Amino acid sequence: MNPRVISVEAIKDHTLKLSFENNETRLFDVSPFLEKGIFKELQDYNYFKRVSVAFGSVEWPHEQDFSNDTLYLLSTSLDS
């Protein structure tokens, strides 16, 4: 089981800066998902910035979300 997200910040180029409960900070690139279904709305950067932590993962107001497992496994570490 992967660690849960405790904070999220939207940064340039549709990237999320994530802090996990294991004290790791990682970057998750959302751009590969922006052409897929419900994630198309995230192309609007003003909407993208409305991301928040929910139950150890992240979500947006119109119910787009990524699980903590996806976020952890597909992100790159800032701590190395």
VEXKOL-235987 format. One record per residue (C-alpha): x, y, z; residue number from 1. Coordinates in Angstrom, 3 decimals. Layout:
N
X / Y / Z / NUM .
...
END
This chain:
80
0.000 / 0.000 / 0.000 / 1 .
1.361 / 3.383 / -1.001 / 2 .
1.435 / 6.447 / 1.263 / 3 .
-1.430 / 8.920 / 1.307 / 4 .
-1.254 / 12.486 / 0.035 / 5 .
-1.276 / 15.125 / 2.777 / 6 .
-0.892 / 18.259 / 0.621 / 7 .
-1.068 / 19.230 / -3.039 / 8 .
-0.061 / 22.286 / -5.041 / 9 .
-0.738 / 22.902 / -8.728 / 10 .
2.374 / 24.180 / -10.436 / 11 .
3.173 / 25.138 / -14.032 / 12 .
2.753 / 22.792 / -16.980 / 13 .
-0.137 / 20.855 / -15.394 / 14 .
2.043 / 19.312 / -12.728 / 15 .
1.095 / 18.580 / -9.135 / 16 .
3.551 / 18.958 / -6.286 / 17 .
2.553 / 16.343 / -3.739 / 18 .
3.536 / 15.763 / -0.134 / 19 .
2.960 / 12.256 / 1.168 / 20 .
2.537 / 10.990 / 4.722 / 21 .
5.969 / 9.296 / 4.531 / 22 .
7.572 / 12.789 / 4.241 / 23 .
8.311 / 12.419 / 0.513 / 24 .
7.684 / 15.247 / -1.918 / 25 .
6.966 / 14.191 / -5.485 / 26 .
5.888 / 15.659 / -8.836 / 27 .
3.011 / 14.177 / -10.828 / 28 .
2.594 / 15.217 / -14.473 / 29 .
-1.100 / 15.327 / -15.335 / 30 .
-0.560 / 16.262 / -18.998 / 31 .
-0.720 / 12.651 / -20.357 / 32 .
-4.317 / 12.465 / -19.059 / 33 .
-5.605 / 15.815 / -20.373 / 34 .
-7.092 / 14.389 / -23.591 / 35 .
-8.977 / 11.599 / -21.827 / 36 .
-12.675 / 11.821 / -20.939 / 37 .
-13.433 / 13.670 / -17.738 / 38 .
-9.851 / 14.932 / -17.451 / 39 .
-10.270 / 17.256 / -20.474 / 40 .
-11.657 / 19.928 / -18.146 / 41 .
-8.261 / 20.048 / -16.424 / 42 .
-6.810 / 21.666 / -19.565 / 43 .
-8.175 / 24.946 / -18.170 / 44 .
-5.338 / 25.917 / -15.855 / 45 .
-7.612 / 28.062 / -13.666 / 46 .
-9.731 / 24.981 / -13.024 / 47 .
-6.658 / 22.751 / -12.661 / 48 .
-5.449 / 24.962 / -9.777 / 49 .
-8.609 / 24.102 / -7.814 / 50 .
-7.172 / 20.697 / -6.886 / 51 .
-7.463 / 19.602 / -3.259 / 52 .
-6.615 / 16.650 / -1.032 / 53 .
-9.471 / 14.226 / -0.408 / 54 .
-9.161 / 11.018 / 1.590 / 55 .
-5.420 / 10.683 / 0.928 / 56 .
-5.720 / 11.308 / -2.803 / 57 .
-6.497 / 14.409 / -4.900 / 58 .
-9.679 / 15.663 / -6.544 / 59 .
-11.235 / 18.596 / -8.382 / 60 .
-14.693 / 20.119 / -7.888 / 61 .
-16.320 / 18.189 / -10.754 / 62 .
-15.162 / 14.850 / -9.337 / 63 .
-12.024 / 14.220 / -11.388 / 64 .
-9.551 / 12.419 / -9.150 / 65 .
-6.381 / 10.362 / -8.933 / 66 .
-5.792 / 7.694 / -6.301 / 67 .
-2.833 / 7.877 / -3.973 / 68 .
-1.485 / 4.708 / -5.631 / 69 .
-1.516 / 6.289 / -9.101 / 70 .
-0.033 / 9.512 / -7.782 / 71 .
2.786 / 7.750 / -5.951 / 72 .
3.674 / 5.195 / -8.623 / 73 .
3.620 / 7.614 / -11.576 / 74 .
5.328 / 10.557 / -9.868 / 75 .
8.987 / 11.467 / -9.549 / 76 .
10.735 / 12.193 / -6.294 / 77 .
12.026 / 15.649 / -5.390 / 78 .
13.879 / 14.228 / -2.413 / 79 .
16.638 / 12.411 / -4.307 / 80 .
END
